[in-house]
Amino acid sequence: MTAAVDTQKIRDRVVSLMDEKFGLPAEELLSGASFEDLDIDSLILIELGLLLRKEMGVVLQEGELKSSHTLDEAVAVIEAKGPRV
């Protein structure tokens, strides 16, 4: 499996989780806006980190996902942790 495929799977799963758990439409996430611009606060990012740990085995330290991140930046952080996809 190539890195591009892994990246797309991670991206798709993050978008899906944000929609399912927090009611954030995919179109908004895919717009390139930062989490802060989308009113995603640090508590949501912590909860997202816990979901990613459960689903993908990704262990994120507090503050690794930042409100200033865009979806693509967050996916890069997650991908660097070597998730199970």
PyMOL Python script that loads the backbone (N, CA, C, O; Angstrom):
from pymol import cmd

cmd.read_pdbstr("""\
ATOM      1  N   MET A   1       0.845  -1.175   0.000  1.00  0.00           N
ATOM      2  CA  MET A   1       0.000   0.000   0.000  1.00  0.00           C
ATOM      3  C   MET A   1       0.891   1.240   0.000  1.00  0.00           C
ATOM      4  O   MET A   1       1.870   1.305   0.744  1.00  0.00           O
ATOM      5  N   THR A   2       0.561   2.195  -0.812  1.00  0.00           N
ATOM      6  CA  THR A   2       1.405   3.376  -0.935  1.00  0.00           C
ATOM      7  C   THR A   2       1.055   4.409   0.125  1.00  0.00           C
ATOM      8  O   THR A   2      -0.018   4.366   0.726  1.00  0.00           O
ATOM      9  N   ALA A   3       1.973   5.332   0.341  1.00  0.00           N
ATOM     10  CA  ALA A   3       1.753   6.399   1.321  1.00  0.00           C
ATOM     11  C   ALA A   3       0.545   7.244   0.946  1.00  0.00           C
ATOM     12  O   ALA A   3      -0.207   7.673   1.821  1.00  0.00           O
ATOM     13  N   ALA A   4       0.352   7.486  -0.344  1.00  0.00           N
ATOM     14  CA  ALA A   4      -0.787   8.305  -0.787  1.00  0.00           C
ATOM     15  C   ALA A   4      -2.115   7.635  -0.430  1.00  0.00           C
ATOM     16  O   ALA A   4      -3.073   8.305  -0.045  1.00  0.00           O
ATOM     17  N   VAL A   5      -2.162   6.317  -0.561  1.00  0.00           N
ATOM     18  CA  VAL A   5      -3.379   5.585  -0.214  1.00  0.00           C
ATOM     19  C   VAL A   5      -3.610   5.668   1.292  1.00  0.00           C
ATOM     20  O   VAL A   5      -4.734   5.906   1.733  1.00  0.00           O
ATOM     21  N   ASP A   6      -2.548   5.472   2.088  1.00  0.00           N
ATOM     22  CA  ASP A   6      -2.657   5.573   3.539  1.00  0.00           C
ATOM     23  C   ASP A   6      -3.135   6.962   3.944  1.00  0.00           C
ATOM     24  O   ASP A   6      -4.026   7.098   4.782  1.00  0.00           O
ATOM     25  N   THR A   7      -2.543   7.987   3.351  1.00  0.00           N
ATOM     26  CA  THR A   7      -2.918   9.366   3.661  1.00  0.00           C
ATOM     27  C   THR A   7      -4.393   9.591   3.366  1.00  0.00           C
ATOM     28  O   THR A   7      -5.098  10.204   4.167  1.00  0.00           O
ATOM     29  N   GLN A   8      -4.861   9.104   2.232  1.00  0.00           N
ATOM     30  CA  GLN A   8      -6.270   9.285   1.873  1.00  0.00           C
ATOM     31  C   GLN A   8      -7.187   8.539   2.845  1.00  0.00           C
ATOM     32  O   GLN A   8      -8.246   9.049   3.210  1.00  0.00           O
ATOM     33  N   LYS A   9      -6.787   7.341   3.262  1.00  0.00           N
ATOM     34  CA  LYS A   9      -7.594   6.578   4.224  1.00  0.00           C
ATOM     35  C   LYS A   9      -7.677   7.307   5.557  1.00  0.00           C
ATOM     36  O   LYS A   9      -8.744   7.378   6.167  1.00  0.00           O
ATOM     37  N   ILE A  10      -6.554   7.847   6.007  1.00  0.00           N
ATOM     38  CA  ILE A  10      -6.534   8.599   7.265  1.00  0.00           C
ATOM     39  C   ILE A  10      -7.424   9.828   7.135  1.00  0.00           C
ATOM     40  O   ILE A  10      -8.239  10.114   8.012  1.00  0.00           O
ATOM     41  N   ARG A  11      -7.262  10.540   6.045  1.00  0.00           N
ATOM     42  CA  ARG A  11      -8.048  11.752   5.801  1.00  0.00           C
ATOM     43  C   ARG A  11      -9.546  11.431   5.794  1.00  0.00           C
ATOM     44  O   ARG A  11     -10.343  12.124   6.427  1.00  0.00           O
ATOM     45  N   ASP A  12      -9.912  10.377   5.073  1.00  0.00           N
ATOM     46  CA  ASP A  12     -11.322   9.975   5.004  1.00  0.00           C
ATOM     47  C   ASP A  12     -11.871   9.615   6.383  1.00  0.00           C
ATOM     48  O   ASP A  12     -13.005   9.957   6.717  1.00  0.00           O
ATOM     49  N   ARG A  13     -11.063   8.929   7.173  1.00  0.00           N
ATOM     50  CA  ARG A  13     -11.532   8.512   8.505  1.00  0.00           C
ATOM     51  C   ARG A  13     -11.676   9.705   9.434  1.00  0.00           C
ATOM     52  O   ARG A  13     -12.639   9.775  10.198  1.00  0.00           O
ATOM     53  N   VAL A  14     -10.740  10.646   9.386  1.00  0.00           N
ATOM     54  CA  VAL A  14     -10.840  11.838  10.226  1.00  0.00           C
ATOM     55  C   VAL A  14     -12.089  12.639   9.844  1.00  0.00           C
ATOM     56  O   VAL A  14     -12.830  13.095  10.715  1.00  0.00           O
ATOM     57  N   VAL A  15     -12.314  12.805   8.547  1.00  0.00           N
ATOM     58  CA  VAL A  15     -13.506  13.527   8.083  1.00  0.00           C
ATOM     59  C   VAL A  15     -14.766  12.816   8.570  1.00  0.00           C
ATOM     60  O   VAL A  15     -15.700  13.460   9.048  1.00  0.00           O
ATOM     61  N   SER A  16     -14.791  11.500   8.450  1.00  0.00           N
ATOM     62  CA  SER A  16     -15.940  10.716   8.878  1.00  0.00           C
ATOM     63  C   SER A  16     -16.177  10.855  10.381  1.00  0.00           C
ATOM     64  O   SER A  16     -17.316  11.035  10.812  1.00  0.00           O
ATOM     65  N   LEU A  17     -15.119  10.773  11.178  1.00  0.00           N
ATOM     66  CA  LEU A  17     -15.255  10.916  12.630  1.00  0.00           C
ATOM     67  C   LEU A  17     -15.764  12.303  13.005  1.00  0.00           C
ATOM     68  O   LEU A  17     -16.629  12.436  13.870  1.00  0.00           O
ATOM     69  N   MET A  18     -15.237  13.319  12.365  1.00  0.00           N
ATOM     70  CA  MET A  18     -15.648  14.689  12.676  1.00  0.00           C
ATOM     71  C   MET A  18     -17.128  14.898  12.335  1.00  0.00           C
ATOM     72  O   MET A  18     -17.835  15.630  13.027  1.00  0.00           O
ATOM     73  N   ASP A  19     -17.579  14.256  11.276  1.00  0.00           N
ATOM     74  CA  ASP A  19     -18.986  14.352  10.897  1.00  0.00           C
ATOM     75  C   ASP A  19     -19.860  13.553  11.865  1.00  0.00           C
ATOM     76  O   ASP A  19     -20.848  14.069  12.389  1.00  0.00           O
ATOM     77  N   GLU A  20     -19.490  12.287  12.101  1.00  0.00           N
ATOM     78  CA  GLU A  20     -20.295  11.401  12.944  1.00  0.00           C
ATOM     79  C   GLU A  20     -20.362  11.860  14.399  1.00  0.00           C
ATOM     80  O   GLU A  20     -21.438  11.894  14.995  1.00  0.00           O
ATOM     81  N   LYS A  21     -19.235  12.205  14.955  1.00  0.00           N
ATOM     82  CA  LYS A  21     -19.150  12.494  16.392  1.00  0.00           C
ATOM     83  C   LYS A  21     -19.426  13.950  16.748  1.00  0.00           C
ATOM     84  O   LYS A  21     -19.933  14.243  17.831  1.00  0.00           O
ATOM     85  N   PHE A  22     -19.089  14.872  15.826  1.00  0.00           N
ATOM     86  CA  PHE A  22     -19.175  16.287  16.172  1.00  0.00           C
ATOM     87  C   PHE A  22     -20.078  17.089  15.239  1.00  0.00           C
ATOM     88  O   PHE A  22     -20.224  18.300  15.405  1.00  0.00           O
ATOM     89  N   GLY A  23     -20.683  16.418  14.255  1.00  0.00           N
ATOM     90  CA  GLY A  23     -21.629  17.079  13.367  1.00  0.00           C
ATOM     91  C   GLY A  23     -21.018  18.105  12.428  1.00  0.00           C
ATOM     92  O   GLY A  23     -21.698  19.034  11.992  1.00  0.00           O
ATOM     93  N   LEU A  24     -19.742  17.942  12.115  1.00  0.00           N
ATOM     94  CA  LEU A  24     -19.074  18.895  11.223  1.00  0.00           C
ATOM     95  C   LEU A  24     -19.101  18.349   9.799  1.00  0.00           C
ATOM     96  O   LEU A  24     -18.477  17.323   9.529  1.00  0.00           O
ATOM     97  N   PRO A  25     -19.801  19.002   8.893  1.00  0.00           N
ATOM     98  CA  PRO A  25     -19.904  18.504   7.518  1.00  0.00           C
ATOM     99  C   PRO A  25     -18.546  18.405   6.823  1.00  0.00           C
ATOM    100  O   PRO A  25     -17.663  19.240   7.018  1.00  0.00           O
ATOM    101  N   ALA A  26     -18.409  17.374   6.022  1.00  0.00           N
ATOM    102  CA  ALA A  26     -17.157  17.128   5.297  1.00  0.00           C
ATOM    103  C   ALA A  26     -16.740  18.329   4.460  1.00  0.00           C
ATOM    104  O   ALA A  26     -15.554  18.653   4.382  1.00  0.00           O
ATOM    105  N   GLU A  27     -17.715  18.993   3.830  1.00  0.00           N
ATOM    106  CA  GLU A  27     -17.385  20.123   2.953  1.00  0.00           C
ATOM    107  C   GLU A  27     -16.631  21.203   3.718  1.00  0.00           C
ATOM    108  O   GLU A  27     -15.720  21.828   3.175  1.00  0.00           O
ATOM    109  N   GLU A  28     -17.007  21.425   4.977  1.00  0.00           N
ATOM    110  CA  GLU A  28     -16.334  22.450   5.773  1.00  0.00           C
ATOM    111  C   GLU A  28     -14.900  22.045   6.081  1.00  0.00           C
ATOM    112  O   GLU A  28     -13.986  22.865   5.988  1.00  0.00           O
ATOM    113  N   LEU A  29     -14.701  20.781   6.448  1.00  0.00           N
ATOM    114  CA  LEU A  29     -13.347  20.299   6.732  1.00  0.00           C
ATOM    115  C   LEU A  29     -12.467  20.340   5.500  1.00  0.00           C
ATOM    116  O   LEU A  29     -11.291  20.696   5.576  1.00  0.00           O
ATOM    117  N   LEU A  30     -13.040  19.974   4.368  1.00  0.00           N
ATOM    118  CA  LEU A  30     -12.268  19.891   3.128  1.00  0.00           C
ATOM    119  C   LEU A  30     -12.015  21.258   2.502  1.00  0.00           C
ATOM    120  O   LEU A  30     -11.328  21.354   1.484  1.00  0.00           O
ATOM    121  N   SER A  31     -12.559  22.312   3.096  1.00  0.00           N
ATOM    122  CA  SER A  31     -12.421  23.660   2.535  1.00  0.00           C
ATOM    123  C   SER A  31     -11.018  24.233   2.693  1.00  0.00           C
ATOM    124  O   SER A  31     -10.664  25.208   2.030  1.00  0.00           O
ATOM    125  N   GLY A  32     -10.217  23.628   3.572  1.00  0.00           N
ATOM    126  CA  GLY A  32      -8.872  24.146   3.813  1.00  0.00           C
ATOM    127  C   GLY A  32      -8.818  25.116   4.977  1.00  0.00           C
ATOM    128  O   GLY A  32      -7.761  25.675   5.271  1.00  0.00           O
ATOM    129  N   ALA A  33      -9.949  25.322   5.644  1.00  0.00           N
ATOM    130  CA  ALA A  33      -9.995  26.205   6.807  1.00  0.00           C
ATOM    131  C   ALA A  33      -9.321  25.520   7.996  1.00  0.00           C
ATOM    132  O   ALA A  33      -9.266  24.293   8.076  1.00  0.00           O
ATOM    133  N   SER A  34      -8.816  26.332   8.907  1.00  0.00           N
ATOM    134  CA  SER A  34      -8.222  25.769  10.118  1.00  0.00           C
ATOM    135  C   SER A  34      -9.335  25.289  11.043  1.00  0.00           C
ATOM    136  O   SER A  34     -10.491  25.684  10.892  1.00  0.00           O
ATOM    137  N   PHE A  35      -8.981  24.438  11.999  1.00  0.00           N
ATOM    138  CA  PHE A  35      -9.964  23.977  12.970  1.00  0.00           C
ATOM    139  C   PHE A  35     -10.536  25.172  13.733  1.00  0.00           C
ATOM    140  O   PHE A  35     -11.728  25.217  14.037  1.00  0.00           O
ATOM    141  N   GLU A  36      -9.679  26.124  14.032  1.00  0.00           N
ATOM    142  CA  GLU A  36     -10.127  27.319  14.737  1.00  0.00           C
ATOM    143  C   GLU A  36     -11.200  28.069  13.934  1.00  0.00           C
ATOM    144  O   GLU A  36     -12.205  28.515  14.487  1.00  0.00           O
ATOM    145  N   ASP A  37     -10.970  28.199  12.632  1.00  0.00           N
ATOM    146  CA  ASP A  37     -11.946  28.866  11.761  1.00  0.00           C
ATOM    147  C   ASP A  37     -13.283  28.134  11.751  1.00  0.00           C
ATOM    148  O   ASP A  37     -14.330  28.738  11.517  1.00  0.00           O
ATOM    149  N   LEU A  38     -13.238  26.830  12.007  1.00  0.00           N
ATOM    150  CA  LEU A  38     -14.450  26.005  11.997  1.00  0.00           C
ATOM    151  C   LEU A  38     -15.051  25.851  13.397  1.00  0.00           C
ATOM    152  O   LEU A  38     -15.955  25.042  13.606  1.00  0.00           O
ATOM    153  N   ASP A  39     -14.541  26.632  14.349  1.00  0.00           N
ATOM    154  CA  ASP A  39     -15.005  26.594  15.741  1.00  0.00           C
ATOM    155  C   ASP A  39     -14.803  25.236  16.400  1.00  0.00           C
ATOM    156  O   ASP A  39     -15.619  24.803  17.213  1.00  0.00           O
ATOM    157  N   ILE A  40     -13.711  24.569  16.042  1.00  0.00           N
ATOM    158  CA  ILE A  40     -13.339  23.308  16.682  1.00  0.00           C
ATOM    159  C   ILE A  40     -12.361  23.659  17.790  1.00  0.00           C
ATOM    160  O   ILE A  40     -11.248  24.115  17.525  1.00  0.00           O
ATOM    161  N   ASP A  41     -12.777  23.445  19.029  1.00  0.00           N
ATOM    162  CA  ASP A  41     -11.928  23.840  20.147  1.00  0.00           C
ATOM    163  C   ASP A  41     -11.016  22.700  20.602  1.00  0.00           C
ATOM    164  O   ASP A  41     -11.064  21.589  20.074  1.00  0.00           O
ATOM    165  N   SER A  42     -10.200  23.008  21.582  1.00  0.00           N
ATOM    166  CA  SER A  42      -9.203  22.044  22.055  1.00  0.00           C
ATOM    167  C   SER A  42      -9.851  20.792  22.656  1.00  0.00           C
ATOM    168  O   SER A  42      -9.284  19.704  22.564  1.00  0.00           O
ATOM    169  N   LEU A  43     -11.016  20.931  23.263  1.00  0.00           N
ATOM    170  CA  LEU A  43     -11.686  19.752  23.831  1.00  0.00           C
ATOM    171  C   LEU A  43     -12.114  18.772  22.743  1.00  0.00           C
ATOM    172  O   LEU A  43     -12.010  17.558  22.921  1.00  0.00           O
ATOM    173  N   ILE A  44     -12.591  19.293  21.629  1.00  0.00           N
ATOM    174  CA  ILE A  44     -12.951  18.428  20.503  1.00  0.00           C
ATOM    175  C   ILE A  44     -11.706  17.746  19.961  1.00  0.00           C
ATOM    176  O   ILE A  44     -11.744  16.564  19.619  1.00  0.00           O
ATOM    177  N   LEU A  45     -10.604  18.482  19.881  1.00  0.00           N
ATOM    178  CA  LEU A  45      -9.362  17.886  19.375  1.00  0.00           C
ATOM    179  C   LEU A  45      -8.844  16.805  20.313  1.00  0.00           C
ATOM    180  O   LEU A  45      -8.297  15.804  19.851  1.00  0.00           O
ATOM    181  N   ILE A  46      -9.003  16.986  21.612  1.00  0.00           N
ATOM    182  CA  ILE A  46      -8.608  15.947  22.568  1.00  0.00           C
ATOM    183  C   ILE A  46      -9.484  14.710  22.382  1.00  0.00           C
ATOM    184  O   ILE A  46      -8.988  13.584  22.371  1.00  0.00           O
ATOM    185  N   GLU A  47     -10.781  14.930  22.237  1.00  0.00           N
ATOM    186  CA  GLU A  47     -11.693  13.797  22.020  1.00  0.00           C
ATOM    187  C   GLU A  47     -11.386  13.087  20.706  1.00  0.00           C
ATOM    188  O   GLU A  47     -11.437  11.859  20.634  1.00  0.00           O
ATOM    189  N   LEU A  48     -11.068  13.853  19.673  1.00  0.00           N
ATOM    190  CA  LEU A  48     -10.670  13.255  18.395  1.00  0.00           C
ATOM    191  C   LEU A  48      -9.417  12.404  18.592  1.00  0.00           C
ATOM    192  O   LEU A  48      -9.323  11.305  18.045  1.00  0.00           O
ATOM    193  N   GLY A  49      -8.468  12.898  19.358  1.00  0.00           N
ATOM    194  CA  GLY A  49      -7.259  12.133  19.644  1.00  0.00           C
ATOM    195  C   GLY A  49      -7.565  10.809  20.326  1.00  0.00           C
ATOM    196  O   GLY A  49      -6.946   9.791  20.015  1.00  0.00           O
ATOM    197  N   LEU A  50      -8.518  10.815  21.257  1.00  0.00           N
ATOM    198  CA  LEU A  50      -8.914   9.581  21.941  1.00  0.00           C
ATOM    199  C   LEU A  50      -9.576   8.601  20.975  1.00  0.00           C
ATOM    200  O   LEU A  50      -9.335   7.396  21.047  1.00  0.00           O
ATOM    201  N   LEU A  51     -10.405   9.114  20.077  1.00  0.00           N
ATOM    202  CA  LEU A  51     -11.041   8.260  19.067  1.00  0.00           C
ATOM    203  C   LEU A  51      -9.993   7.657  18.131  1.00  0.00           C
ATOM    204  O   LEU A  51     -10.078   6.481  17.775  1.00  0.00           O
ATOM    205  N   LEU A  52      -9.016   8.454  17.739  1.00  0.00           N
ATOM    206  CA  LEU A  52      -7.962   7.954  16.854  1.00  0.00           C
ATOM    207  C   LEU A  52      -7.112   6.888  17.543  1.00  0.00           C
ATOM    208  O   LEU A  52      -6.666   5.934  16.905  1.00  0.00           O
ATOM    209  N   ARG A  53      -6.893   7.050  18.833  1.00  0.00           N
ATOM    210  CA  ARG A  53      -6.143   6.031  19.583  1.00  0.00           C
ATOM    211  C   ARG A  53      -6.907   4.717  19.570  1.00  0.00           C
ATOM    212  O   ARG A  53      -6.335   3.652  19.335  1.00  0.00           O
ATOM    213  N   LYS A  54      -8.202   4.806  19.826  1.00  0.00           N
ATOM    214  CA  LYS A  54      -9.044   3.606  19.878  1.00  0.00           C
ATOM    215  C   LYS A  54      -9.134   2.917  18.510  1.00  0.00           C
ATOM    216  O   LYS A  54      -9.031   1.694  18.424  1.00  0.00           O
ATOM    217  N   GLU A  55      -9.325   3.693  17.454  1.00  0.00           N
ATOM    218  CA  GLU A  55      -9.565   3.129  16.131  1.00  0.00           C
ATOM    219  C   GLU A  55      -8.307   2.788  15.351  1.00  0.00           C
ATOM    220  O   GLU A  55      -8.286   1.804  14.612  1.00  0.00           O
ATOM    221  N   MET A  56      -7.256   3.590  15.505  1.00  0.00           N
ATOM    222  CA  MET A  56      -6.070   3.431  14.663  1.00  0.00           C
ATOM    223  C   MET A  56      -4.791   3.159  15.444  1.00  0.00           C
ATOM    224  O   MET A  56      -3.731   2.961  14.851  1.00  0.00           O
ATOM    225  N   GLY A  57      -4.884   3.149  16.760  1.00  0.00           N
ATOM    226  CA  GLY A  57      -3.690   2.924  17.559  1.00  0.00           C
ATOM    227  C   GLY A  57      -2.738   4.108  17.583  1.00  0.00           C
ATOM    228  O   GLY A  57      -1.561   3.949  17.909  1.00  0.00           O
ATOM    229  N   VAL A  58      -3.228   5.291  17.243  1.00  0.00           N
ATOM    230  CA  VAL A  58      -2.409   6.501  17.212  1.00  0.00           C
ATOM    231  C   VAL A  58      -2.408   7.121  18.604  1.00  0.00           C
ATOM    232  O   VAL A  58      -3.465   7.398  19.171  1.00  0.00           O
ATOM    233  N   VAL A  59      -1.221   7.336  19.144  1.00  0.00           N
ATOM    234  CA  VAL A  59      -1.104   7.970  20.447  1.00  0.00           C
ATOM    235  C   VAL A  59      -0.609   9.398  20.236  1.00  0.00           C
ATOM    236  O   VAL A  59       0.553   9.632  19.905  1.00  0.00           O
ATOM    237  N   LEU A  60      -1.521  10.339  20.437  1.00  0.00           N
ATOM    238  CA  LEU A  60      -1.197  11.753  20.279  1.00  0.00           C
ATOM    239  C   LEU A  60      -1.054  12.383  21.657  1.00  0.00           C
ATOM    240  O   LEU A  60      -1.885  12.168  22.540  1.00  0.00           O
ATOM    241  N   GLN A  61      -0.008  13.149  21.829  1.00  0.00           N
ATOM    242  CA  GLN A  61       0.177  13.887  23.065  1.00  0.00           C
ATOM    243  C   GLN A  61      -0.710  15.123  23.047  1.00  0.00           C
ATOM    244  O   GLN A  61      -1.054  15.638  21.983  1.00  0.00           O
ATOM    245  N   GLU A  62      -1.074  15.591  24.221  1.00  0.00           N
ATOM    246  CA  GLU A  62      -1.898  16.796  24.303  1.00  0.00           C
ATOM    247  C   GLU A  62      -1.179  17.937  23.579  1.00  0.00           C
ATOM    248  O   GLU A  62       0.001  18.195  23.816  1.00  0.00           O
ATOM    249  N   GLY A  63      -1.899  18.599  22.712  1.00  0.00           N
ATOM    250  CA  GLY A  63      -1.344  19.731  21.984  1.00  0.00           C
ATOM    251  C   GLY A  63      -0.759  19.401  20.625  1.00  0.00           C
ATOM    252  O   GLY A  63      -0.393  20.309  19.879  1.00  0.00           O
ATOM    253  N   GLU A  64      -0.661  18.108  20.282  1.00  0.00           N
ATOM    254  CA  GLU A  64      -0.130  17.770  18.964  1.00  0.00           C
ATOM    255  C   GLU A  64      -1.098  18.149  17.854  1.00  0.00           C
ATOM    256  O   GLU A  64      -0.679  18.570  16.775  1.00  0.00           O
ATOM    257  N   LEU A  65      -2.393  18.001  18.116  1.00  0.00           N
ATOM    258  CA  LEU A  65      -3.393  18.518  17.185  1.00  0.00           C
ATOM    259  C   LEU A  65      -3.739  19.914  17.684  1.00  0.00           C
ATOM    260  O   LEU A  65      -4.179  20.088  18.820  1.00  0.00           O
ATOM    261  N   LYS A  66      -3.537  20.888  16.835  1.00  0.00           N
ATOM    262  CA  LYS A  66      -3.733  22.281  17.232  1.00  0.00           C
ATOM    263  C   LYS A  66      -4.923  22.887  16.506  1.00  0.00           C
ATOM    264  O   LYS A  66      -5.263  22.473  15.398  1.00  0.00           O
ATOM    265  N   SER A  67      -5.543  23.855  17.129  1.00  0.00           N
ATOM    266  CA  SER A  67      -6.677  24.530  16.495  1.00  0.00           C
ATOM    267  C   SER A  67      -6.242  25.308  15.263  1.00  0.00           C
ATOM    268  O   SER A  67      -7.068  25.627  14.408  1.00  0.00           O
ATOM    269  N   SER A  68      -4.955  25.614  15.163  1.00  0.00           N
ATOM    270  CA  SER A  68      -4.450  26.323  13.987  1.00  0.00           C
ATOM    271  C   SER A  68      -4.236  25.397  12.788  1.00  0.00           C
ATOM    272  O   SER A  68      -4.003  25.865  11.673  1.00  0.00           O
ATOM    273  N   HIS A  69      -4.316  24.074  13.018  1.00  0.00           N
ATOM    274  CA  HIS A  69      -4.128  23.104  11.937  1.00  0.00           C
ATOM    275  C   HIS A  69      -5.312  23.084  10.977  1.00  0.00           C
ATOM    276  O   HIS A  69      -6.459  23.316  11.358  1.00  0.00           O
ATOM    277  N   THR A  70      -4.995  22.800   9.732  1.00  0.00           N
ATOM    278  CA  THR A  70      -6.026  22.454   8.753  1.00  0.00           C
ATOM    279  C   THR A  70      -6.164  20.932   8.779  1.00  0.00           C
ATOM    280  O   THR A  70      -5.395  20.250   9.455  1.00  0.00           O
ATOM    281  N   LEU A  71      -7.120  20.411   8.062  1.00  0.00           N
ATOM    282  CA  LEU A  71      -7.292  18.961   7.978  1.00  0.00           C
ATOM    283  C   LEU A  71      -6.010  18.296   7.491  1.00  0.00           C
ATOM    284  O   LEU A  71      -5.563  17.307   8.072  1.00  0.00           O
ATOM    285  N   ASP A  72      -5.419  18.831   6.432  1.00  0.00           N
ATOM    286  CA  ASP A  72      -4.210  18.219   5.875  1.00  0.00           C
ATOM    287  C   ASP A  72      -3.044  18.234   6.863  1.00  0.00           C
ATOM    288  O   ASP A  72      -2.269  17.279   6.919  1.00  0.00           O
ATOM    289  N   GLU A  73      -2.913  19.306   7.637  1.00  0.00           N
ATOM    290  CA  GLU A  73      -1.849  19.366   8.641  1.00  0.00           C
ATOM    291  C   GLU A  73      -2.092  18.347   9.751  1.00  0.00           C
ATOM    292  O   GLU A  73      -1.157  17.706  10.231  1.00  0.00           O
ATOM    293  N   ALA A  74      -3.343  18.204  10.152  1.00  0.00           N
ATOM    294  CA  ALA A  74      -3.675  17.215  11.183  1.00  0.00           C
ATOM    295  C   ALA A  74      -3.414  15.797  10.679  1.00  0.00           C
ATOM    296  O   ALA A  74      -2.896  14.960  11.418  1.00  0.00           O
ATOM    297  N   VAL A  75      -3.770  15.528   9.432  1.00  0.00           N
ATOM    298  CA  VAL A  75      -3.527  14.211   8.840  1.00  0.00           C
ATOM    299  C   VAL A  75      -2.027  13.916   8.813  1.00  0.00           C
ATOM    300  O   VAL A  75      -1.621  12.782   9.065  1.00  0.00           O
ATOM    301  N   ALA A  76      -1.210  14.909   8.514  1.00  0.00           N
ATOM    302  CA  ALA A  76       0.245  14.720   8.496  1.00  0.00           C
ATOM    303  C   ALA A  76       0.756  14.345   9.888  1.00  0.00           C
ATOM    304  O   ALA A  76       1.630  13.486  10.008  1.00  0.00           O
ATOM    305  N   VAL A  77       0.230  14.971  10.934  1.00  0.00           N
ATOM    306  CA  VAL A  77       0.615  14.652  12.307  1.00  0.00           C
ATOM    307  C   VAL A  77       0.218  13.210  12.628  1.00  0.00           C
ATOM    308  O   VAL A  77       1.007  12.454  13.195  1.00  0.00           O
ATOM    309  N   ILE A  78      -0.987  12.842  12.267  1.00  0.00           N
ATOM    310  CA  ILE A  78      -1.500  11.483  12.527  1.00  0.00           C
ATOM    311  C   ILE A  78      -0.681  10.457  11.740  1.00  0.00           C
ATOM    312  O   ILE A  78      -0.301   9.418  12.281  1.00  0.00           O
ATOM    313  N   GLU A  79      -0.414  10.742  10.487  1.00  0.00           N
ATOM    314  CA  GLU A  79       0.330   9.810   9.641  1.00  0.00           C
ATOM    315  C   GLU A  79       1.740   9.583  10.182  1.00  0.00           C
ATOM    316  O   GLU A  79       2.264   8.472  10.096  1.00  0.00           O
ATOM    317  N   ALA A  80       2.354  10.619  10.735  1.00  0.00           N
ATOM    318  CA  ALA A  80       3.706  10.492  11.286  1.00  0.00           C
ATOM    319  C   ALA A  80       3.749   9.545  12.480  1.00  0.00           C
ATOM    320  O   ALA A  80       4.814   9.042  12.837  1.00  0.00           O
ATOM    321  N   LYS A  81       2.605   9.303  13.093  1.00  0.00           N
ATOM    322  CA  LYS A  81       2.524   8.402  14.248  1.00  0.00           C
ATOM    323  C   LYS A  81       2.379   6.937  13.843  1.00  0.00           C
ATOM    324  O   LYS A  81       2.390   6.058  14.704  1.00  0.00           O
ATOM    325  N   GLY A  82       2.245   6.662  12.546  1.00  0.00           N
ATOM    326  CA  GLY A  82       2.154   5.282  12.069  1.00  0.00           C
ATOM    327  C   GLY A  82       0.868   4.589  12.425  1.00  0.00           C
ATOM    328  O   GLY A  82       0.893   3.539  13.067  1.00  0.00           O
ATOM    329  N   PRO A  83      -0.259   5.146  12.027  1.00  0.00           N
ATOM    330  CA  PRO A  83      -1.550   4.539  12.372  1.00  0.00           C
ATOM    331  C   PRO A  83      -1.788   3.211  11.647  1.00  0.00           C
ATOM    332  O   PRO A  83      -1.196   2.927  10.606  1.00  0.00           O
ATOM    333  N   ARG A  84      -2.677   2.414  12.236  1.00  0.00           N
ATOM    334  CA  ARG A  84      -3.153   1.200  11.568  1.00  0.00           C
ATOM    335  C   ARG A  84      -4.308   1.629  10.664  1.00  0.00           C
ATOM    336  O   ARG A  84      -5.346   2.074  11.152  1.00  0.00           O
ATOM    337  N   VAL A  85      -4.134   1.500   9.382  1.00  0.00           N
ATOM    338  CA  VAL A  85      -5.217   1.856   8.446  1.00  0.00           C
ATOM    339  C   VAL A  85      -5.657   0.651   7.676  1.00  0.00           C
ATOM    340  O   VAL A  85      -6.557   0.747   6.841  1.00  0.00           O
TER     341      VAL A  85
END
""", "prot")
cmd.dss("prot")
cmd.show_as("cartoon", "prot")
cmd.util.cbc("prot")
cmd.orient("prot")
